[in-house]
Amino acid sequence: MDETDPVADWIRRWSAGDPQAAELLFARYAARLTQVAEQHLSRKVAAREGGEDVVQSVFRTFFRRSAEGQFQIDTSAQLWRVLVKITVQKVRTRGRYHAAKKRSAAAEVVAADDLWVAEALDREPDPAEAAELVDLMEAMLKDVPELYARVLELRLQGMVPADVARELNISRNTVYRALDLFKQRLLECDGEEGS
């Protein structure tokens, strides 16, 4: 083990149970790995989940497999190669997942009625629109369980309900209940605005 390489020390510390060492490893490699992931994600898949999502999964896998003794890493160069390999494999797996026939990202088309959403996302909101959005989000999140707020956050980031359920370790039905609640609140807010 190279004594001058801080990564080797962090790995040793993490193996000994130091959670701060895991944070140091993540901080050192996360941004670069995100770039690697985003370079390999197709645009359609990237619309559903970004490089940061992939990198979170990469580190979960790395730390789990490392704890199982699957890696013998002595230098930062070795660690980088392992992390890049896991990242590329994760991206390919996600590409296959999103290309599966029933959830194909390639099959997504913007309906004519929903074209305004795409156009709205292509521009910055003016101050009045931004204030309305803040008010709307406050109304949507008023008195909801923290779990439901997290469901909404992940869904707004583009995650599909099945992935939200997996990420939060909850059932799909719970995800749909949360989304139905927000849909109802949105309709109520829209009804009040039209009055």
MOZILIN-V313589 format. One record per helix or strand of 2 or more residues. SS is the DSSP state (H for helix, E for strand). FROM is the first residue (numbers start at 1). TO is the last residue. If there is no record, write none. Layout:
SS/FROM/TO ; SS/FROM/TO
This chain:
H/6/15 ; H/19/40 ; H/43/48 ; H/51/67 ; H/76/99 ; H/101/103 ; H/105/107 ; H/112/121 ; H/127/141 ; H/146/156 ; H/161/168 ; H/172/194
